[in-house]
Amino acid sequence: MARSNNFYILASLLVILSFVCLKAQAQDQDITQHGGVADGKTDSAPALLAAFTAACASPTPSNIVIPKGDFFMSQVVLNGPCKSTIGINLQGNLIAPTNPITPDPKSDWFNVRNLVGLNVFGGGSMNGQGKQAWDRKLKGETLDLMAMFSMSFVTNGDIRDVTFTQSKNTHVHLYGCKNVTFTKVTIDSPDLSPNTDGIKMGVSSDISILDSTLKSGDDCVAILSGTERLTVVNTNCGPGHGMSVGSMGGTPNEKDIVGVHITNCTFTGTMNGVRLKSWQDKFVAAATDVKFEDIIMVNVGNPIIIDQEYCPAANCGGKAPSKVKISKVAFTNIRGSSSTENAVKLTCSQLEPCKDVTITDINLTFNGGKTISSCTNVQPILSGVQNPQVCSAPVAPAPAPVV
């Protein structure tokens, strides 16, 4: 009996010892313990990389801690795979160089790659110091500008309670990612900052943007080829160019965009509201199962727009029609105010007319009065309130059943 008790005591001690050892291995990696200095001048990129290397080697989840203070950071690449989940506890403010020229055009400013399990949290911020780059860009210079926070081939990501501000280019860029959620994220750049998309993604699936505020000089959310199952809920957009599916058909062999659901969002003072856009002529592509529902527009330039003659330059007139197929698009319960009289523009391709477009309960005003709509190469299915009247008569209500 004594031997049995001793065995269980020994086994219990071994379990406790193993747990303690694992906890020790998973201790937080504070960048100040690796040489990081919160003076806003000393380059803390080597310290961040050292902290990441230690955390990445841990067999249990580990956090990289960036404490309160201003940490200057040159271009950095955190490249997995790692042995376990990585957390970035961003409490302080990371500051990018003002120089707009990227030292490595293949990388963005803060790069995270090849990870399974990434958590970014802490209430801190990343500051791209983009004004010098914007000023030169607006003067016509051709610059290879870095995105701010780039995630490539990251699976199971949770980004919450952080701010991305003043990016030289796109604030957050996803490529090849799966199952990533953004919660209470803030993007903050002025409306005249060029090409500063809020969150841009391509070839990524199961992405969610929740309860966030996105202010930028370009698309609040840019949805590019290969995006599948994107959900945006309870998010404010503006200033910016709205939330855009596309542009599509600009490059060969683009993957389809499937399953975009944008719900319960507010757009304020944006150039566009909810938009699908594709290039004229060029290449084959497709977007399907796109839903915009319960949207509030406040003084928005083009609240509802499909633009298959997209051309940001001035020399696109007369080109062949778009080869992009757009189908199964729903605009439901969209209300508020337009800053232009033409509140609904559905310009589809003569070669590939839009199919299965439904418009339900639309109520948009212009200067407190009526709005108009325009349609090309599309026959939308209409129901409910139609203000403006969208292109054809509403669907008649079903007859009452005969008793």
N, C-alpha and C positions, 0 to 999 in steps of 0.2 A: 504494500500500500504506500509506503514511504517513497519507494522508487517511482511509483506512478505519479505521486505529487511532485517529486523533484523534476520528473520529465515535463509535466505541464508548466511548472514554474520556469524551467529553462526555455521551453518553446515560447512562452509569453515574453520572456526577456529578449529573445532573438527577434521576435516580431517588433517589439518596441524599439530595439536598437536599429533595426532595418529602417523603420519609419523615421527615426531621428537622423540617420545618415542621409536618407533621401531628402529630408527637409533641409539639411545642411547643404546638399548639392544644389538645391533649388533656391538658394538665397538670392535676393534681389541684387542686381548689378547696377550700382549707382555710378553714373559716368564721372562724377567728381572723384571717385576712388580710382578711376583709370586715367586721370589727368585732365578732365574737363574743367573749365574755368568759366564762371558766370560773370564775365566782365564785358561781354558784347564784342570782344575783339579777338581773343585767343581762339584759334581754330580747334573746336572740340570734336571734329569728325574722327580723328584717330581714337579718341576716348570712347566715342559711341561704337566704333567698330570693335574695339577691344571688349567692351561690355557685351556686345552682341555675340562675339565669338565664345565668351564664357557661358552666356545663357544658352546659346545654340548647342553646346556640348552637354548640357544637363539632361539627364533622362527623365526629369519631371518638369512641369511647367515653370518657367522663370520669367521675371520681369526685368526689363531695362528701365531704370529710373532716371528721369531727367528732372531734377528738382527745380523749385522756383528760382527765377533769375533769367538773365539774357545770355544765351549761349550762341556764339557765332559758329556757323557750320558751313564748311565747304561741301562740295558734291560728295555724296556718300552712297555706297551700294551695300545693302545687307542681303546676302545671298545664301539661301539654304541649299539643301534641306537640313532641318535641325532634328534633334532627337525627340523633342517634345514641343508643346505650344510656346510661342513667344509672346510676351506682353510688353508694350511700350507705355510706361506710366509717364505721360507727358504733362508735367505740372508747370514747367517753365515756358519760355518763349525761345524757339529756335529761329535764328536770323540768317538769311541767305546773303551771299555777296551781292553788292549793287551792280557789279559788272554784268552786262547782259549776255556776254559771249560765253557759251558753255565750253568748259575745258574738254568734255567728252561728248560729242554730239549723239552718241549711242545711248546716253544715260540722261535721266532727269536730275533734279536736285536731290531729293530724298527717295531712294529706290529700295523697294522690298521685293524680293524675288524667291520663288520656289519654296514656299512654306505651306505646311498643313497646320493651321491653327495660328491665327494672329489676332491679338487684342490690342487696340490703341485707345487709351482713355486718360483721364486725369485732369481735364479742364484747361489744359494749356493751349499753346498756339504755335503755328508755323508762319513766319513772315518772310515773303519772297522778295521784299524791297524792289518792287517792279517798276517804280516810276521812271527811272532812267531808261529802262528798256521800252516802256510805253511811249515816252517822248520821242525817242529815236525812231520807233516803229511808225508813229503818226507823222513823222517828217518824211517818210517814204523809204527809209533804210530797210534792206533785206537782212534780217537777223535770224540766226538759228537759236531760238529761245527755249529754255528748259521748262517743262512742266514742274509743278512743285512736288507733289507726293504721288509717286508712281508705284502701282502694285501689279506685278506680272506673275502669273501662274501661282496665285495664292488661293488656297481652298480653306473654307471655314474661317472667315474673317469677321470681326466685330469692331467697328470704329464708332466711338461715341464720345459726346461731350468734349470735342476739340474744335478749334477754329483754324481755318486756313485763310490767310489774308495776303493781299498785295502780290499775287503770283505774277511772274513775268509772262506766263502762258497759262495753259490749263492748270487749275488748282489740284484736282484729283483725277488721275488717269488709271483706268483698269484695263488690263488685257489678259486674256486667258484665265480669268478668275472664276471661281465657283463658290456659291453660298457665302456671300459677303453682305453684311448689313451695316448701314450707316444710320445712327440714331442721335438726334439732337446735335447734328453737325452744323457748324456755321461756316459759310463761304462769304467773304467780305472784300469786294473790290469795286471801284467806281464804275459807272456806266460807260465812261469813255476809255476804259482800259482795253486795248484791242486783243481779241483772241483769248480772253481769260475765261474760258468755259469753267463752270462750277465743277460738275462731276461728269466726266466723259468715259464711255466704255465701249469696248468692242470684243467680239469673240468671248463673251462671258455669260454665265447663266446663273439664275436664282440670286439676283441682286435686289436688295431692298433699301429704299431711302425713306426714313420715317422721321416725322416731327422735326424737320430741319429748316434752316433759313439760308437761302442761296441768293447772294447778290453778286453780280458779275458784269463784265462788259461784253459777254457773248452768251451762249446758251447756258441757262441754269443747269439743265441736264441735257447732254448730247448723247444720243443713242445710235451707235454705229453698227456696221454689219456684224453678224454673228451674235448679237445680243438676244438671249432667250430668257423669258420669264423674269422681267423687270417689274417691280412694284414700287410706286412712289405714293406715299400716303401722308396727308396732313403736313404738307411742306409749302413754305412761302417762297415765291420766285419774284425777284425784282429788286433793283433794275437788272436788265439783261435782255436777251433775245427770246426768252421763253423756254419751253421744253420741246426739243426737236427729235423726231425720228428721222435719221439721216443727217447729212445728205447721203443719198444712195446712188449707186450706178456710176460712181466716179472712177473706180478701179476695176480691173478684171477679176473674175472668180470670187466675188463677194458672197459671203454666207448670208442666209436669210435672217431677217429680224422677225422674231416670233414671240408673241405673248407679252405685250407692253400694256400695263394697267396703271393708269395715273388717276388717283381718286382723292377727293376732299382736299384740294390744293387751292391756293390763292395766288393770283398773278397781279402785280401792282406796277403800273407804268412801264411795262415791257414792250419791246418792239413787236413781238408776236406773242401769242398765247400758246395753244397746243398746235403743233405743226408736224406735217410729214413733208419732206422735201427730197427731190431727186433731180439729177442733172439731165439736161436734154442730151439726146443722142447717146454717146458713150457706151456703157456696158449694161448687161443684164443683171438684175437684182430683184429682191422681193421683200415685202413686209406684209404680215398678216396677223390677225388677232390683236388689234390695237384698240384699247378702250380708254376714253377720257370721260370721267364721271364725277358729278358733284364738284364743279369747278366755279370759282368766283373770279371774275375779271374786273379790275379797277383801272380804268383809263388805259386800256391795252390796244396797241396799234392794229393788229390782225388777230382778234381773239380765236377764230377757228380758221385754219388754213391748211389746204393741201396744195403744194406748189411743185408740179412736175416740170416746170420750166425754170428751176432754180439756176440763178446765174449771178454771183456777187460781182462779176466784172461787167463791163459795158459793151462787150462785143459778142454776145451770144445770140443775137437775133437771127432768125431764119434757119436755125439748125434743125436737124431731124428730131422727131419726138422721142421722149424718154422710153427706154426699154424696160423700165422698172414696173413690176406688177404690185399693185396695192389692193388688198382685199380684206374684208371682215374688219371694218373700222367703225367704231361706235362713238358718237358724241352725245352724251346724256346729261341733262340737268346742268347746263352751262349758262350762267347768268351774270349780269353786271353791266359795265360800261365799256364802250369802244371809243378810242380816240380818233377813229376814222369812220366815215359813214358806212363803208362796205365791211361789215363785221364778219361775214362768212364768205370765204373765197375757196372754192373747190376747183382747182385747175389741174385736171388729170390728163393723161397722155392719150393722144389720138391713136397711137399704136397699141397701147395697153390701157384701155379705159378702166377706171377704178370700179371695183365690184363689191357688192354687199356693204355699202356705206349706209349706216342708219343714223338719223338725227332725231333726238327725242327731247322735248321740253327745253327749248332754247329761248332765252329772254335777254337780249342785249340792246342797250340804248346808246344813242350818240347825242351828246349835249342835251340829254333829257328827252330827246325825240326819237323818231323812227330810224332804223337802220335798213340797209339793203344787203342783198347777197348776189353772188355770181357763181355760175357753174359751167364747166366745160368738160365734156367727155365723161360724165357721171350722171346716174339717175338715182339719187339717194332715196332711201325709204324713210318717210317722215311720219311722226306721230307726236301727239301732245301739243304743247304751246310752241308756236313758230313765230318768233319775233327776232330777226326778220323772217318773213316767209321765204323758205329756202328752196328756190328753184322750181318747185312743182307743188301740186296740191297735196295736202296731208293725207295719210292713209285713213280711209273711212273707218269708223268704229264698227266692230263686229255686230251683226244684227242680234237682237235679243232672241233667246231660244223660244221656240214655239212650245207652249205648254199643252 
